[in-house]
Amino acid sequence: MKRVSYILILGLVSISVPSCSDLLDVESRTQITTNYVYSTPEGLSRAIVGLYQLDRSVARKDGGSATCYASWLLDAVSDLTIWRGGSPEHIFKLSASYTPDYAVISDWWTHYYNVIGKANEIIASAEQLGLEHPEVVAAWAEAKVFRARCHLELYKKWERILLSKEPTTADNYDKQTYRPASKQEVFTLIYDDLQEAIDSGGLEWTVPAKSTGTTPEYGRFTIAVAKHIKAEAALWMEDWDEAIEQCEDIFERPEYDLYPNTIDCFTGANLNQLDGVGYTENLLVQQFSESVAGGGAISGGAVAGHRMSAIGTPALKNVIGENLVEYGGFGWGRGYPNTYLLSLYDKEKDVRYNTLFKHTWTFPEGHAKAGQTIKVPEDVSHQNYLRDLHFQSLKYFDQWTNTNNPDRTTGF
């Protein structure tokens, strides 16, 4: 230990000889530095784009946090979903392992507070720069929406959460007080953040176009997204008038409307556009693409995508012997809509019952039972029903991006 210490000291002395005053004042000429990111409008614009990637990274294929994505999209701990097994069951089922140190629990907690922490840095830096600059106020408003949504997601799972409103710095990291916030404190912050974002002028009603052209930046937060999140928060507060007001504000906009055929929203690879026209039903959207820049972890030289298609597709390979594109490709058979949800539909009059859900499966051509409906317990045991045969929502069905590789375990 002494020898190492002496070497370090001598090394510091030798490199300090040329310039003591400038030793630690190093500005990178080839990389984007935190000084650039948080002290310029262009830097804040880059930072907010990075925040979308950080938030989307929870869906990545590798690592335990991939399962958090399903917990968010399927609104875990609601009465509308059923979960077969795997790590997320500890959130869905409130099992005995529902403790802070369990991986999927800590992943969820850590992920959302990481996003909140970065949002706090962007908000504070934007306020120091001044909100008069359009790029600055846009980044500030989007960061406000991120912070509000993350606090809402945390509250929905645990209720007893910490409020995080300031960036952590060397000056305050050991001075912060950690205590569970009251429900009123949590929703005051959520309401305020969303309303300030809406009123700021930093958000538009539709996704903004890139500064270099007219291509919409799909996935960016809009006023409609902020109002959508505020309506959901209002429902948790049983603030019915507020929820109605926020929803009606969206309904009145010509940019948003329901499609005559609901299934159109889930029948193509590009869910940003339908016949060249932007989807008028889409509000809160996360972007995934097979191109390198499109999101998801790089795995084996390819963009990994997300696992929602696999999670919500039955593992029919166990029954028919192969993964078929027309059945959604690879199926993991983890999370599904439950029978209570289906009971809410009028099976005779509500076309959604048959167009948005696949209720039965048949053996494919070439199989000994080709054309026959797969049944329980003749073809699938009761024990394996959830994994191999459960009815699914076509919302997560993917027969487009995995056309040439039905065995791929992720989708886009």
C-alpha positions as a Markdown table, in Angstrom:
| # | Residue | x | y | z |
|---|---|---|---|---|
| 1 | Met | 0.0 | 0.0 | 0.0 |
| 2 | Lys | 2.8 | 2.4 | 0.9 |
| 3 | Arg | 4.6 | 1.8 | -2.4 |
| 4 | Val | 1.4 | 2.5 | -4.4 |
| 5 | Ser | 0.8 | 5.6 | -2.5 |
| 6 | Tyr | 4.3 | 6.9 | -3.2 |
| 7 | Ile | 3.9 | 6.2 | -6.9 |
| 8 | Leu | 0.6 | 8.1 | -7.0 |
| 9 | Ile | 2.1 | 11.1 | -5.2 |
| 10 | Leu | 5.2 | 11.2 | -7.4 |
| 11 | Gly | 2.9 | 10.9 | -10.5 |
| 12 | Leu | 0.8 | 13.8 | -9.3 |
| 13 | Val | 3.9 | 15.9 | -8.7 |
| 14 | Ser | 5.4 | 15.2 | -12.1 |
| 15 | Ile | 2.2 | 16.0 | -14.1 |
| 16 | Ser | 1.5 | 19.1 | -12.0 |
| 17 | Val | 4.8 | 20.8 | -13.0 |
| 18 | Pro | 3.7 | 22.0 | -16.5 |
| 19 | Ser | 0.6 | 23.8 | -15.2 |
| 20 | Cys | -0.8 | 23.6 | -11.7 |
| 21 | Ser | -3.7 | 26.0 | -12.4 |
| 22 | Asp | -5.0 | 24.2 | -15.5 |
| 23 | Leu | -4.5 | 20.7 | -14.4 |
| 24 | Leu | -8.2 | 19.8 | -13.8 |
| 25 | Asp | -9.7 | 22.4 | -16.1 |
| 26 | Val | -10.0 | 20.1 | -19.1 |
| 27 | Glu | -12.5 | 20.7 | -21.8 |
| 28 | Ser | -13.1 | 17.9 | -24.3 |
| 29 | Arg | -12.8 | 18.8 | -27.9 |
| 30 | Thr | -14.3 | 15.6 | -29.3 |
| 31 | Gln | -17.1 | 14.7 | -26.9 |
| 32 | Ile | -20.3 | 16.4 | -25.6 |
| 33 | Thr | -19.6 | 17.5 | -22.1 |
| 34 | Thr | -22.0 | 18.2 | -19.2 |
| 35 | Asn | -21.0 | 21.8 | -19.4 |
| 36 | Tyr | -22.3 | 21.9 | -23.0 |
| 37 | Val | -25.4 | 19.9 | -22.3 |
| 38 | Tyr | -26.7 | 21.9 | -19.4 |
| 39 | Ser | -25.4 | 25.4 | -20.3 |
| 40 | Thr | -26.7 | 25.8 | -23.9 |
| 41 | Pro | -30.1 | 25.5 | -25.6 |
| 42 | Glu | -28.6 | 23.0 | -28.1 |
| 43 | Gly | -27.3 | 21.0 | -25.2 |
| 44 | Leu | -30.6 | 20.9 | -23.4 |
| 45 | Ser | -32.3 | 19.7 | -26.7 |
| 46 | Arg | -29.8 | 16.9 | -26.8 |
| 47 | Ala | -30.4 | 16.1 | -23.1 |
| 48 | Ile | -34.2 | 15.8 | -23.5 |
| 49 | Val | -33.8 | 13.5 | -26.5 |
| 50 | Gly | -31.5 | 11.3 | -24.3 |
| 51 | Leu | -34.2 | 11.3 | -21.7 |
| 52 | Tyr | -36.6 | 9.6 | -24.1 |
| 53 | Gln | -34.0 | 6.9 | -24.7 |
| 54 | Leu | -33.4 | 6.5 | -21.0 |
| 55 | Asp | -37.1 | 6.0 | -20.4 |
| 56 | Arg | -37.4 | 3.6 | -23.3 |
| 57 | Ser | -34.4 | 1.5 | -22.2 |
| 58 | Val | -36.6 | -0.2 | -19.6 |
| 59 | Ala | -37.9 | -2.3 | -22.5 |
| 60 | Arg | -34.5 | -3.6 | -23.5 |
| 61 | Lys | -34.0 | -7.3 | -24.0 |
| 62 | Asp | -31.0 | -7.8 | -21.7 |
| 63 | Gly | -31.2 | -7.3 | -18.0 |
| 64 | Gly | -33.9 | -7.7 | -15.4 |
| 65 | Ser | -35.5 | -4.4 | -16.1 |
| 66 | Ala | -36.9 | -5.6 | -19.4 |
| 67 | Thr | -39.8 | -7.0 | -17.4 |
| 68 | Cys | -40.7 | -3.5 | -16.0 |
| 69 | Tyr | -41.9 | -2.6 | -19.4 |
| 70 | Ala | -44.7 | -5.2 | -19.3 |
| 71 | Ser | -45.6 | -4.0 | -15.8 |
| 72 | Trp | -46.1 | -0.5 | -17.2 |
| 73 | Leu | -47.9 | -1.3 | -20.4 |
| 74 | Leu | -50.2 | -3.9 | -18.8 |
| 75 | Asp | -50.9 | -1.6 | -15.8 |
| 76 | Ala | -49.8 | -4.2 | -13.2 |
| 77 | Val | -51.9 | -4.6 | -10.1 |
| 78 | Ser | -55.1 | -3.7 | -12.0 |
| 79 | Asp | -58.1 | -6.1 | -12.3 |
| 80 | Leu | -57.8 | -6.4 | -16.1 |
| 81 | Thr | -54.7 | -8.5 | -16.5 |
| 82 | Ile | -53.4 | -11.9 | -15.6 |
| 83 | Trp | -49.7 | -12.8 | -15.3 |
| 84 | Arg | -48.4 | -16.4 | -15.6 |
| 85 | Gly | -44.9 | -16.2 | -14.2 |
| 86 | Gly | -41.4 | -14.8 | -14.3 |
| 87 | Ser | -40.0 | -11.8 | -12.5 |
| 88 | Pro | -42.9 | -9.4 | -12.9 |
| 89 | Glu | -45.3 | -11.7 | -11.1 |
| 90 | His | -43.9 | -10.2 | -7.9 |
| 91 | Ile | -45.5 | -6.9 | -9.0 |
| 92 | Phe | -48.6 | -8.3 | -10.6 |
| 93 | Lys | -49.4 | -10.7 | -7.8 |
| 94 | Leu | -48.0 | -8.8 | -4.8 |
| 95 | Ser | -46.2 | -12.1 | -3.8 |
| 96 | Ala | -44.2 | -12.8 | -0.7 |
| 97 | Ser | -41.0 | -11.7 | -2.5 |
| 98 | Tyr | -42.5 | -8.2 | -3.0 |
| 99 | Thr | -39.6 | -6.6 | -1.1 |
| 100 | Pro | -37.3 | -3.7 | -2.0 |
| 101 | Asp | -34.3 | -5.8 | -2.7 |
| 102 | Tyr | -36.0 | -8.1 | -5.2 |
| 103 | Ala | -34.6 | -7.4 | -8.7 |
| 104 | Val | -37.8 | -6.4 | -10.6 |
| 105 | Ile | -38.8 | -4.1 | -7.7 |
| 106 | Ser | -35.5 | -2.3 | -7.4 |
| 107 | Asp | -35.3 | -2.1 | -11.2 |
| 108 | Trp | -38.6 | -0.3 | -11.4 |
| 109 | Trp | -37.8 | 2.0 | -8.5 |
| 110 | Thr | -34.3 | 2.8 | -9.8 |
| 111 | His | -35.4 | 3.3 | -13.4 |
| 112 | Tyr | -38.1 | 5.9 | -12.6 |
| 113 | Tyr | -35.9 | 7.8 | -10.1 |
| 114 | Asn | -33.1 | 7.8 | -12.7 |
| 115 | Val | -35.4 | 9.5 | -15.2 |
| 116 | Ile | -36.7 | 11.9 | -12.5 |
| 117 | Gly | -33.1 | 12.8 | -11.6 |
| 118 | Lys | -32.2 | 13.7 | -15.2 |
| 119 | Ala | -35.4 | 15.6 | -15.6 |
| 120 | Asn | -34.6 | 17.6 | -12.5 |
| 121 | Glu | -31.2 | 18.5 | -14.0 |
| 122 | Ile | -32.8 | 19.7 | -17.2 |
| 123 | Ile | -35.5 | 21.7 | -15.4 |
| 124 | Ala | -33.0 | 23.4 | -13.2 |
| 125 | Ser | -30.6 | 24.2 | -16.0 |
| 126 | Ala | -33.4 | 25.5 | -18.3 |
| 127 | Glu | -34.5 | 27.8 | -15.5 |
| 128 | Gln | -31.0 | 29.2 | -15.1 |
| 129 | Leu | -30.7 | 29.7 | -18.9 |
| 130 | Gly | -34.1 | 31.4 | -19.0 |
| 131 | Leu | -37.3 | 30.1 | -20.6 |
| 132 | Glu | -37.5 | 32.8 | -23.3 |
| 133 | His | -35.5 | 30.7 | -25.7 |
| 134 | Pro | -37.8 | 28.2 | -27.6 |
| 135 | Glu | -35.4 | 25.3 | -27.4 |
| 136 | Val | -35.0 | 25.9 | -23.7 |
| 137 | Val | -38.7 | 26.1 | -22.8 |
| 138 | Ala | -39.4 | 23.0 | -25.0 |
| 139 | Ala | -36.8 | 20.9 | -23.1 |
| 140 | Trp | -38.1 | 22.3 | -19.8 |
| 141 | Ala | -41.7 | 21.5 | -20.6 |
| 142 | Glu | -40.9 | 17.9 | -21.8 |
| 143 | Ala | -38.8 | 17.3 | -18.6 |
| 144 | Lys | -41.8 | 18.5 | -16.5 |
| 145 | Val | -44.0 | 15.9 | -18.2 |
| 146 | Phe | -41.4 | 13.2 | -17.6 |
| 147 | Arg | -41.1 | 14.1 | -13.9 |
| 148 | Ala | -44.9 | 14.1 | -13.5 |
| 149 | Arg | -45.4 | 10.7 | -15.3 |
| 150 | Cys | -42.6 | 9.0 | -13.4 |
| 151 | His | -44.0 | 10.1 | -10.0 |
| 152 | Leu | -47.4 | 8.9 | -11.1 |
| 153 | Glu | -46.1 | 5.5 | -12.1 |
| 154 | Leu | -44.3 | 5.1 | -8.8 |
| 155 | Tyr | -47.3 | 6.2 | -6.8 |
| 156 | Lys | -49.6 | 3.7 | -8.7 |
| 157 | Lys | -47.4 | 0.8 | -7.6 |
| 158 | Trp | -46.4 | 1.8 | -4.0 |
| 159 | Glu | -48.2 | 5.0 | -2.8 |
| 160 | Arg | -45.4 | 5.6 | -0.2 |
| 161 | Ile | -42.9 | 7.3 | -2.5 |
| 162 | Leu | -40.3 | 10.0 | -2.2 |
| 163 | Leu | -40.7 | 13.3 | -4.0 |
| 164 | Ser | -37.7 | 14.4 | -6.0 |
| 165 | Lys | -37.8 | 18.0 | -7.2 |
| 166 | Glu | -34.2 | 19.1 | -7.1 |
| 167 | Pro | -31.1 | 17.8 | -9.0 |
| 168 | Thr | -28.6 | 16.0 | -6.7 |
| 169 | Thr | -25.4 | 17.9 | -6.4 |
| 170 | Ala | -22.2 | 17.7 | -4.4 |
| 171 | Asp | -23.6 | 20.4 | -2.2 |
| 172 | Asn | -26.9 | 18.7 | -1.3 |
| 173 | Tyr | -26.5 | 15.0 | -1.7 |
| 174 | Asp | -25.9 | 14.4 | 2.1 |
| 175 | Lys | -28.4 | 17.1 | 3.2 |
| 176 | Gln | -31.6 | 15.8 | 1.7 |
| 177 | Thr | -34.4 | 14.5 | 3.9 |
| 178 | Tyr | -36.0 | 11.3 | 2.8 |
| 179 | Arg | -39.6 | 10.7 | 3.9 |
| 180 | Pro | -42.7 | 9.3 | 2.3 |
| 181 | Ala | -44.7 | 12.1 | 0.7 |
| 182 | Ser | -48.4 | 12.5 | 1.4 |
| 183 | Lys | -50.9 | 11.7 | -1.4 |
| 184 | Gln | -51.7 | 15.5 | -1.6 |
| 185 | Glu | -48.0 | 16.4 | -2.0 |
| 186 | Val | -47.5 | 13.8 | -4.7 |
| 187 | Phe | -50.5 | 14.9 | -6.8 |
| 188 | Thr | -49.9 | 18.6 | -6.2 |
| 189 | Leu | -46.4 | 18.1 | -7.8 |
| 190 | Ile | -47.9 | 16.1 | -10.7 |
| 191 | Tyr | -50.7 | 18.5 | -11.3 |
| 192 | Asp | -48.4 | 21.5 | -11.2 |
| 193 | Asp | -45.7 | 20.0 | -13.4 |
| 194 | Leu | -48.3 | 19.0 | -16.1 |
| 195 | Gln | -50.2 | 22.3 | -16.0 |
| 196 | Glu | -47.0 | 24.4 | -16.2 |
| 197 | Ala | -45.8 | 22.3 | -19.2 |
| 198 | Ile | -49.2 | 22.8 | -20.9 |
| 199 | Asp | -49.2 | 26.6 | -20.3 |
| 200 | Ser | -45.5 | 27.1 | -21.1 |
| 201 | Gly | -45.7 | 27.3 | -24.9 |
| 202 | Gly | -43.0 | 24.7 | -25.0 |
| 203 | Leu | -45.3 | 21.9 | -26.1 |
| 204 | Glu | -47.4 | 21.7 | -29.3 |
| 205 | Trp | -50.7 | 19.9 | -29.8 |
| 206 | Thr | -49.2 | 17.5 | -32.3 |
| 207 | Val | -45.7 | 16.0 | -32.5 |
| 208 | Pro | -43.3 | 18.7 | -33.7 |
| 209 | Ala | -41.4 | 18.5 | -36.9 |
| 210 | Lys | -37.6 | 18.2 | -36.9 |
| 211 | Ser | -35.8 | 21.5 | -37.1 |
| 212 | Thr | -34.1 | 20.3 | -40.3 |
| 213 | Gly | -37.2 | 19.4 | -42.2 |
| 214 | Thr | -40.9 | 18.5 | -42.0 |
| 215 | Thr | -40.7 | 14.9 | -40.7 |
| 216 | Pro | -42.6 | 14.6 | -37.5 |
| 217 | Glu | -40.6 | 13.6 | -34.4 |
| 218 | Tyr | -42.9 | 10.8 | -33.4 |
| 219 | Gly | -42.9 | 9.9 | -29.8 |
| 220 | Arg | -42.2 | 13.5 | -28.5 |
| 221 | Phe | -44.5 | 14.7 | -25.8 |
| 222 | Thr | -47.4 | 17.0 | -26.8 |
| 223 | Ile | -50.1 | 19.0 | -25.0 |
| 224 | Ala | -52.4 | 16.0 | -25.6 |
| 225 | Val | -49.9 | 13.7 | -23.8 |
| 226 | Ala | -49.7 | 16.1 | -20.8 |
| 227 | Lys | -53.5 | 16.3 | -20.6 |
| 228 | His | -53.8 | 12.5 | -21.0 |
| 229 | Ile | -51.5 | 12.0 | -18.0 |
| 230 | Lys | -53.2 | 14.7 | -16.0 |
| 231 | Ala | -56.6 | 13.0 | -16.6 |
| 232 | Glu | -55.2 | 9.7 | -15.3 |
| 233 | Ala | -53.8 | 11.4 | -12.2 |
| 234 | Ala | -57.2 | 13.0 | -11.7 |
| 235 | Leu | -58.8 | 9.6 | -11.7 |
| 236 | Trp | -56.4 | 8.5 | -9.0 |
| 237 | Met | -57.5 | 11.5 | -7.0 |
| 238 | Glu | -61.2 | 10.8 | -7.7 |
| 239 | Asp | -61.2 | 14.3 | -9.2 |
| 240 | Trp | -63.8 | 13.5 | -11.8 |
| 241 | Asp | -64.4 | 17.0 | -13.1 |
| 242 | Glu | -60.7 | 17.5 | -13.7 |
| 243 | Ala | -60.5 | 14.2 | -15.5 |
| 244 | Ile | -63.5 | 15.1 | -17.7 |
| 245 | Glu | -62.1 | 18.5 | -18.5 |
| 246 | Gln | -58.7 | 17.2 | -19.6 |
| 247 | Cys | -60.2 | 14.5 | -21.8 |
| 248 | Glu | -62.7 | 16.8 | -23.4 |
| 249 | Asp | -59.9 | 19.2 | -24.2 |
| 250 | Ile | -58.4 | 16.4 | -26.3 |
| 251 | Phe | -61.7 | 15.3 | -27.8 |
| 252 | Glu | -62.3 | 18.8 | -29.1 |
| 253 | Arg | -59.0 | 19.0 | -31.1 |
| 254 | Pro | -59.3 | 18.2 | -34.8 |
| 255 | Glu | -55.9 | 16.4 | -34.7 |
| 256 | Tyr | -57.3 | 13.6 | -32.6 |
| 257 | Asp | -60.2 | 11.2 | -33.3 |
| 258 | Leu | -61.1 | 7.5 | -33.2 |
| 259 | Tyr | -60.7 | 5.4 | -36.3 |
| 260 | Pro | -63.9 | 3.9 | -37.7 |
| 261 | Asn | -62.2 | 0.5 | -37.5 |
| 262 | Thr | -60.4 | 0.1 | -34.2 |
| 263 | Ile | -58.3 | -2.8 | -35.4 |
| 264 | Asp | -56.6 | -0.4 | -37.9 |
| 265 | Cys | -54.5 | 0.8 | -35.0 |
| 266 | Phe | -52.9 | -2.6 | -34.5 |
| 267 | Thr | -52.5 | -3.9 | -38.1 |
| 268 | Gly | -49.1 | -2.8 | -39.4 |
| 269 | Ala | -45.5 | -2.3 | -38.7 |
| 270 | Asn | -45.6 | 1.5 | -38.7 |
| 271 | Leu | -48.0 | 2.6 | -35.9 |
| 272 | Asn | -47.1 | 6.2 | -36.5 |
| 273 | Gln | -49.0 | 6.4 | -39.8 |
| 274 | Leu | -52.0 | 4.8 | -41.4 |
| 275 | Asp | -52.1 | 5.2 | -45.2 |
| 276 | Gly | -49.6 | 8.0 | -45.0 |
| 277 | Val | -51.6 | 10.0 | -42.4 |
| 278 | Gly | -50.6 | 10.3 | -38.8 |
| 279 | Tyr | -52.5 | 8.2 | -36.3 |
| 280 | Thr | -55.1 | 10.4 | -34.8 |
| 281 | Glu | -55.6 | 7.9 | -31.9 |
| 282 | Asn | -52.0 | 7.9 | -30.7 |
| 283 | Leu | -51.0 | 10.0 | -27.7 |
| 284 | Leu | -48.3 | 8.5 | -25.5 |
| 285 | Val | -46.1 | 6.6 | -27.8 |
| 286 | Gln | -42.6 | 5.1 | -27.4 |
| 287 | Gln | -40.6 | 4.5 | -30.6 |
| 288 | Phe | -38.8 | 1.3 | -31.6 |
| 289 | Ser | -37.2 | 0.6 | -35.0 |
| 290 | Glu | -35.1 | -2.0 | -36.6 |
| 291 | Ser | -32.6 | 0.7 | -37.6 |
| 292 | Val | -29.7 | 1.2 | -35.2 |
| 293 | Ala | -31.0 | 4.6 | -34.1 |
| 294 | Gly | -34.4 | 3.3 | -33.4 |
| 295 | Gly | -34.2 | 2.1 | -29.8 |
| 296 | Gly | -33.5 | -1.0 | -27.8 |
| 297 | Ala | -30.3 | -2.6 | -26.9 |
| 298 | Ile | -27.7 | -3.8 | -29.4 |
| 299 | Ser | -27.5 | -7.6 | -29.1 |
| 300 | Gly | -25.4 | -9.8 | -31.4 |
| 301 | Gly | -24.9 | -6.9 | -33.8 |
| 302 | Ala | -28.6 | -6.2 | -34.2 |
| 303 | Val | -31.1 | -3.9 | -32.4 |
| 304 | Ala | -32.9 | -6.0 | -29.9 |
| 305 | Gly | -36.2 | -4.2 | -29.8 |
| 306 | His | -38.7 | -4.9 | -27.0 |
| 307 | Arg | -40.4 | -8.0 | -25.6 |
| 308 | Met | -44.1 | -7.0 | -25.5 |
| 309 | Ser | -45.0 | -9.1 | -28.5 |
| 310 | Ala | -43.4 | -12.2 | -27.0 |
| 311 | Ile | -44.9 | -11.5 | -23.6 |
| 312 | Gly | -48.4 | -11.3 | -24.9 |
| 313 | Thr | -48.2 | -14.1 | -27.4 |
| 314 | Pro | -48.9 | -17.7 | -26.4 |
| 315 | Ala | -46.0 | -20.2 | -26.6 |
| 316 | Leu | -47.7 | -22.1 | -29.4 |
| 317 | Lys | -44.5 | -23.7 | -30.5 |
| 318 | Asn | -44.9 | -26.1 | -27.5 |
| 319 | Val | -48.1 | -27.3 | -29.2 |
| 320 | Ile | -47.6 | -27.1 | -33.0 |
| 321 | Gly | -43.8 | -27.5 | -33.0 |
| 322 | Glu | -42.8 | -24.2 | -34.6 |
| 323 | Asn | -43.2 | -20.4 | -34.3 |
| 324 | Leu | -45.4 | -19.0 | -37.0 |
| 325 | Val | -45.4 | -15.5 | -38.3 |
| 326 | Glu | -49.2 | -15.5 | -38.7 |
| 327 | Tyr | -49.6 | -16.3 | -35.0 |
| 328 | Gly | -47.2 | -13.6 | -33.9 |
| 329 | Gly | -44.0 | -15.4 | -34.1 |
| 330 | Phe | -42.1 | -16.3 | -30.9 |
| 331 | Gly | -44.4 | -16.5 | -27.9 |
| 332 | Trp | -43.4 | -16.3 | -24.2 |
| 333 | Gly | -46.9 | -16.6 | -22.9 |
| 334 | Arg | -46.5 | -14.3 | -19.8 |
| 335 | Gly | -49.1 | -11.6 | -19.6 |
| 336 | Tyr | -52.7 | -11.4 | -21.0 |
| 337 | Pro | -56.1 | -9.7 | -20.6 |
| 338 | Asn | -58.2 | -11.7 | -18.2 |
| 339 | Thr | -61.7 | -13.1 | -18.4 |
| 340 | Tyr | -63.1 | -10.3 | -16.3 |
| 341 | Leu | -62.0 | -7.8 | -19.0 |
| 342 | Leu | -63.7 | -9.8 | -21.7 |
| 343 | Ser | -66.9 | -10.0 | -19.7 |
| 344 | Leu | -67.2 | -6.2 | -20.0 |
| 345 | Tyr | -67.8 | -6.5 | -23.8 |
| 346 | Asp | -71.2 | -7.1 | -25.3 |
| 347 | Lys | -70.2 | -10.2 | -27.3 |
| 348 | Glu | -73.0 | -9.8 | -29.8 |
| 349 | Lys | -72.9 | -6.0 | -30.5 |
| 350 | Asp | -69.4 | -4.9 | -29.6 |
| 351 | Val | -67.1 | -5.5 | -32.6 |
| 352 | Arg | -64.1 | -5.0 | -30.5 |
| 353 | Tyr | -64.7 | -8.4 | -28.8 |
| 354 | Asn | -63.7 | -10.3 | -31.9 |
| 355 | Thr | -61.5 | -7.8 | -33.7 |
| 356 | Leu | -59.2 | -6.8 | -30.8 |
| 357 | Phe | -58.8 | -10.3 | -29.3 |
| 358 | Lys | -57.8 | -13.6 | -30.6 |
| 359 | His | -59.9 | -16.3 | -28.8 |
| 360 | Thr | -59.0 | -19.5 | -30.5 |
| 361 | Trp | -56.1 | -21.2 | -32.3 |
| 362 | Thr | -56.0 | -23.8 | -35.0 |
| 363 | Phe | -53.3 | -26.3 | -36.1 |
| 364 | Pro | -51.5 | -25.0 | -39.3 |
| 365 | Glu | -51.2 | -26.7 | -42.6 |
| 366 | Gly | -48.9 | -29.7 | -42.6 |
| 367 | His | -49.8 | -30.6 | -39.0 |
| 368 | Ala | -51.5 | -33.9 | -38.4 |
| 369 | Lys | -54.5 | -32.0 | -37.1 |
| 370 | Ala | -54.4 | -29.2 | -39.7 |
| 371 | Gly | -57.4 | -26.9 | -39.5 |
| 372 | Gln | -58.6 | -28.3 | -36.1 |
| 373 | Thr | -59.1 | -26.0 | -33.2 |
| 374 | Ile | -56.5 | -26.5 | -30.4 |
| 375 | Lys | -58.3 | -27.7 | -27.3 |
| 376 | Val | -57.9 | -28.2 | -23.6 |
| 377 | Pro | -57.1 | -30.8 | -22.3 |
| 378 | Glu | -56.8 | -32.9 | -25.6 |
| 379 | Asp | -54.0 | -30.8 | -27.0 |
| 380 | Val | -52.9 | -28.6 | -24.1 |
| 381 | Ser | -53.1 | -29.5 | -20.5 |
| 382 | His | -54.9 | -27.3 | -18.0 |
| 383 | Gln | -51.5 | -26.8 | -16.4 |
| 384 | Asn | -50.0 | -25.3 | -19.5 |
| 385 | Tyr | -53.0 | -23.4 | -20.8 |
| 386 | Leu | -51.7 | -19.9 | -19.7 |
| 387 | Arg | -48.3 | -20.5 | -21.3 |
| 388 | Asp | -49.4 | -22.1 | -24.6 |
| 389 | Leu | -53.0 | -21.3 | -25.4 |
| 390 | His | -54.5 | -18.3 | -23.6 |
| 391 | Phe | -56.5 | -15.8 | -25.7 |
| 392 | Gln | -54.5 | -12.6 | -26.5 |
| 393 | Ser | -54.9 | -9.0 | -27.2 |
| 394 | Leu | -53.9 | -8.2 | -30.8 |
| 395 | Lys | -52.6 | -4.9 | -29.5 |
| 396 | Tyr | -49.2 | -6.6 | -28.9 |
| 397 | Phe | -49.4 | -9.0 | -31.8 |
| 398 | Asp | -46.4 | -8.7 | -34.2 |
| 399 | Gln | -46.5 | -10.4 | -37.6 |
| 400 | Trp | -44.8 | -7.6 | -39.5 |
| 401 | Thr | -41.4 | -6.9 | -38.1 |
| 402 | Asn | -40.6 | -10.5 | -37.5 |
| 403 | Thr | -41.8 | -11.7 | -40.9 |
| 404 | Asn | -38.4 | -13.2 | -41.9 |
| 405 | Asn | -37.5 | -14.4 | -38.4 |
| 406 | Pro | -40.4 | -15.8 | -36.5 |
| 407 | Asp | -38.0 | -17.2 | -33.9 |
| 408 | Arg | -36.7 | -13.7 | -32.9 |
| 409 | Thr | -37.7 | -13.1 | -29.3 |
| 410 | Thr | -38.3 | -9.4 | -29.6 |
| 411 | Gly | -40.4 | -7.1 | -31.8 |
| 412 | Phe | -40.7 | -3.5 | -32.9 |
